[in-house]
Amino acid sequence: MSLFTIDKLAKSEDYVAKGEDVSLEGHSWGVYQILNYLLDKVDLADDKKKIMKVAGYLHDIGKKNKEFQLVLKGESENYLKHEVKTLDYIEDIKENWEKISIHLDMELDYSDEILEDILAFAVSHHGLFFLSKVNGGSYQVKKYWTEFSPEEQSRITLTDLLFEYHPAGGFVVLADLIHSYSLAKGGDYQKKLEELSDNDSILRFIEEYFDDEALVAEKEQEARLKDALKEILKLTLGGVNL
């Protein structure tokens, strides 16, 4: 059973080359399938691979937000960053954990620690935000890494995930980029995967993606963060051979 109903969108028809809306389930499943392929190529503990696969499937769960859906459907101009809505669906994930595991054909026992990493992947996969844990065990989405508050107990940034799950720490982001690129260009993501055979081809793809203004249409003040994400990915994926 999917966590996403058929009416929930991930990409609008303006973004997709074929001029068709893409469902949230379709994009999430595509990212999950790409992660399966990528993770089979690297040496990483099985439990960490499973966590990353769930994280890949749930990376855009914030897009379930009603206002964000209206934007994708062209019914609102009140644009918001879907990552900041991730935490609204914590209970949704917990209640559907077994169904998600069955849907992804895996066995992964729930724990708060696993959920924390999954939330961190979802919050940080565009390189703009990080997950902050505050007093009482609740979470907040924060943007500025130099921002600290007395109630903060710990935080997980994208950089933390990249190295905690090395050499595959960047694969959730990479899988999202590959699937989004294929949708925007009208290509087959399987073909793109076949092209990414070594570190040089991965680095070329990252450069190509972030240099394409049609793919990276962010506000000007976020451009520096996109550059940072590109450089971090190049650093952590540069030594990965598929």
Secondary structure as a PSIPRED ss2 file (coil, helix, strand):
# PSIPRED VFORMAT (PSIPRED V4.0)

   1 M C   1.000  0.000  0.000
   2 S C   1.000  0.000  0.000
   3 L C   1.000  0.000  0.000
   4 F C   1.000  0.000  0.000
   5 T C   1.000  0.000  0.000
   6 I C   1.000  0.000  0.000
   7 D C   1.000  0.000  0.000
   8 K C   1.000  0.000  0.000
   9 L E   0.000  0.000  1.000
  10 A E   0.000  0.000  1.000
  11 K E   0.000  0.000  1.000
  12 S C   1.000  0.000  0.000
  13 E C   1.000  0.000  0.000
  14 D C   1.000  0.000  0.000
  15 Y C   1.000  0.000  0.000
  16 V C   1.000  0.000  0.000
  17 A C   1.000  0.000  0.000
  18 K C   1.000  0.000  0.000
  19 G C   1.000  0.000  0.000
  20 E C   1.000  0.000  0.000
  21 D C   1.000  0.000  0.000
  22 V E   0.000  0.000  1.000
  23 S E   0.000  0.000  1.000
  24 L H   0.000  1.000  0.000
  25 E H   0.000  1.000  0.000
  26 G H   0.000  1.000  0.000
  27 H H   0.000  1.000  0.000
  28 S H   0.000  1.000  0.000
  29 W H   0.000  1.000  0.000
  30 G H   0.000  1.000  0.000
  31 V H   0.000  1.000  0.000
  32 Y H   0.000  1.000  0.000
  33 Q H   0.000  1.000  0.000
  34 I H   0.000  1.000  0.000
  35 L H   0.000  1.000  0.000
  36 N H   0.000  1.000  0.000
  37 Y H   0.000  1.000  0.000
  38 L H   0.000  1.000  0.000
  39 L H   0.000  1.000  0.000
  40 D C   1.000  0.000  0.000
  41 K C   1.000  0.000  0.000
  42 V C   1.000  0.000  0.000
  43 D C   1.000  0.000  0.000
  44 L C   1.000  0.000  0.000
  45 A C   1.000  0.000  0.000
  46 D H   0.000  1.000  0.000
  47 D H   0.000  1.000  0.000
  48 K H   0.000  1.000  0.000
  49 K H   0.000  1.000  0.000
  50 K H   0.000  1.000  0.000
  51 I H   0.000  1.000  0.000
  52 M H   0.000  1.000  0.000
  53 K H   0.000  1.000  0.000
  54 V H   0.000  1.000  0.000
  55 A H   0.000  1.000  0.000
  56 G H   0.000  1.000  0.000
  57 Y H   0.000  1.000  0.000
  58 L H   0.000  1.000  0.000
  59 H C   1.000  0.000  0.000
  60 D C   1.000  0.000  0.000
  61 I H   0.000  1.000  0.000
  62 G H   0.000  1.000  0.000
  63 K H   0.000  1.000  0.000
  64 K H   0.000  1.000  0.000
  65 N C   1.000  0.000  0.000
  66 K H   0.000  1.000  0.000
  67 E H   0.000  1.000  0.000
  68 F H   0.000  1.000  0.000
  69 Q H   0.000  1.000  0.000
  70 L H   0.000  1.000  0.000
  71 V H   0.000  1.000  0.000
  72 L H   0.000  1.000  0.000
  73 K C   1.000  0.000  0.000
  74 G C   1.000  0.000  0.000
  75 E C   1.000  0.000  0.000
  76 S C   1.000  0.000  0.000
  77 E C   1.000  0.000  0.000
  78 N C   1.000  0.000  0.000
  79 Y C   1.000  0.000  0.000
  80 L C   1.000  0.000  0.000
  81 K C   1.000  0.000  0.000
  82 H H   0.000  1.000  0.000
  83 E H   0.000  1.000  0.000
  84 V H   0.000  1.000  0.000
  85 K H   0.000  1.000  0.000
  86 T H   0.000  1.000  0.000
  87 L H   0.000  1.000  0.000
  88 D H   0.000  1.000  0.000
  89 Y H   0.000  1.000  0.000
  90 I H   0.000  1.000  0.000
  91 E H   0.000  1.000  0.000
  92 D H   0.000  1.000  0.000
  93 I H   0.000  1.000  0.000
  94 K H   0.000  1.000  0.000
  95 E H   0.000  1.000  0.000
  96 N C   1.000  0.000  0.000
  97 W H   0.000  1.000  0.000
  98 E H   0.000  1.000  0.000
  99 K H   0.000  1.000  0.000
 100 I H   0.000  1.000  0.000
 101 S H   0.000  1.000  0.000
 102 I H   0.000  1.000  0.000
 103 H H   0.000  1.000  0.000
 104 L C   1.000  0.000  0.000
 105 D C   1.000  0.000  0.000
 106 M C   1.000  0.000  0.000
 107 E C   1.000  0.000  0.000
 108 L C   1.000  0.000  0.000
 109 D C   1.000  0.000  0.000
 110 Y C   1.000  0.000  0.000
 111 S C   1.000  0.000  0.000
 112 D H   0.000  1.000  0.000
 113 E H   0.000  1.000  0.000
 114 I H   0.000  1.000  0.000
 115 L H   0.000  1.000  0.000
 116 E H   0.000  1.000  0.000
 117 D H   0.000  1.000  0.000
 118 I H   0.000  1.000  0.000
 119 L H   0.000  1.000  0.000
 120 A H   0.000  1.000  0.000
 121 F H   0.000  1.000  0.000
 122 A H   0.000  1.000  0.000
 123 V H   0.000  1.000  0.000
 124 S H   0.000  1.000  0.000
 125 H C   1.000  0.000  0.000
 126 H C   1.000  0.000  0.000
 127 G C   1.000  0.000  0.000
 128 L C   1.000  0.000  0.000
 129 F C   1.000  0.000  0.000
 130 F E   0.000  0.000  1.000
 131 L E   0.000  0.000  1.000
 132 S E   0.000  0.000  1.000
 133 K E   0.000  0.000  1.000
 134 V E   0.000  0.000  1.000
 135 N C   1.000  0.000  0.000
 136 G C   1.000  0.000  0.000
 137 G C   1.000  0.000  0.000
 138 S C   1.000  0.000  0.000
 139 Y E   0.000  0.000  1.000
 140 Q E   0.000  0.000  1.000
 141 V E   0.000  0.000  1.000
 142 K E   0.000  0.000  1.000
 143 K C   1.000  0.000  0.000
 144 Y C   1.000  0.000  0.000
 145 W C   1.000  0.000  0.000
 146 T C   1.000  0.000  0.000
 147 E C   1.000  0.000  0.000
 148 F C   1.000  0.000  0.000
 149 S C   1.000  0.000  0.000
 150 P C   1.000  0.000  0.000
 151 E C   1.000  0.000  0.000
 152 E E   0.000  0.000  1.000
 153 Q E   0.000  0.000  1.000
 154 S E   0.000  0.000  1.000
 155 R E   0.000  0.000  1.000
 156 I E   0.000  0.000  1.000
 157 T C   1.000  0.000  0.000
 158 L H   0.000  1.000  0.000
 159 T H   0.000  1.000  0.000
 160 D H   0.000  1.000  0.000
 161 L H   0.000  1.000  0.000
 162 L H   0.000  1.000  0.000
 163 F H   0.000  1.000  0.000
 164 E H   0.000  1.000  0.000
 165 Y C   1.000  0.000  0.000
 166 H C   1.000  0.000  0.000
 167 P C   1.000  0.000  0.000
 168 A C   1.000  0.000  0.000
 169 G C   1.000  0.000  0.000
 170 G C   1.000  0.000  0.000
 171 F H   0.000  1.000  0.000
 172 V H   0.000  1.000  0.000
 173 V H   0.000  1.000  0.000
 174 L H   0.000  1.000  0.000
 175 A H   0.000  1.000  0.000
 176 D H   0.000  1.000  0.000
 177 L H   0.000  1.000  0.000
 178 I H   0.000  1.000  0.000
 179 H H   0.000  1.000  0.000
 180 S H   0.000  1.000  0.000
 181 Y H   0.000  1.000  0.000
 182 S H   0.000  1.000  0.000
 183 L H   0.000  1.000  0.000
 184 A H   0.000  1.000  0.000
 185 K H   0.000  1.000  0.000
 186 G C   1.000  0.000  0.000
 187 G C   1.000  0.000  0.000
 188 D C   1.000  0.000  0.000
 189 Y H   0.000  1.000  0.000
 190 Q H   0.000  1.000  0.000
 191 K H   0.000  1.000  0.000
 192 K H   0.000  1.000  0.000
 193 L H   0.000  1.000  0.000
 194 E H   0.000  1.000  0.000
 195 E H   0.000  1.000  0.000
 196 L C   1.000  0.000  0.000
 197 S C   1.000  0.000  0.000
 198 D C   1.000  0.000  0.000
 199 N H   0.000  1.000  0.000
 200 D H   0.000  1.000  0.000
 201 S H   0.000  1.000  0.000
 202 I H   0.000  1.000  0.000
 203 L H   0.000  1.000  0.000
 204 R H   0.000  1.000  0.000
 205 F H   0.000  1.000  0.000
 206 I H   0.000  1.000  0.000
 207 E H   0.000  1.000  0.000
 208 E H   0.000  1.000  0.000
 209 Y H   0.000  1.000  0.000
 210 F H   0.000  1.000  0.000
 211 D H   0.000  1.000  0.000
 212 D C   1.000  0.000  0.000
 213 E C   1.000  0.000  0.000
 214 A C   1.000  0.000  0.000
 215 L C   1.000  0.000  0.000
 216 V C   1.000  0.000  0.000
 217 A C   1.000  0.000  0.000
 218 E C   1.000  0.000  0.000
 219 K C   1.000  0.000  0.000
 220 E H   0.000  1.000  0.000
 221 Q H   0.000  1.000  0.000
 222 E H   0.000  1.000  0.000
 223 A H   0.000  1.000  0.000
 224 R H   0.000  1.000  0.000
 225 L H   0.000  1.000  0.000
 226 K H   0.000  1.000  0.000
 227 D H   0.000  1.000  0.000
 228 A H   0.000  1.000  0.000
 229 L H   0.000  1.000  0.000
 230 K H   0.000  1.000  0.000
 231 E H   0.000  1.000  0.000
 232 I H   0.000  1.000  0.000
 233 L H   0.000  1.000  0.000
 234 K H   0.000  1.000  0.000
 235 L H   0.000  1.000  0.000
 236 T H   0.000  1.000  0.000
 237 L H   0.000  1.000  0.000
 238 G C   1.000  0.000  0.000
 239 G C   1.000  0.000  0.000
 240 V C   1.000  0.000  0.000
 241 N C   1.000  0.000  0.000
 242 L C   1.000  0.000  0.000
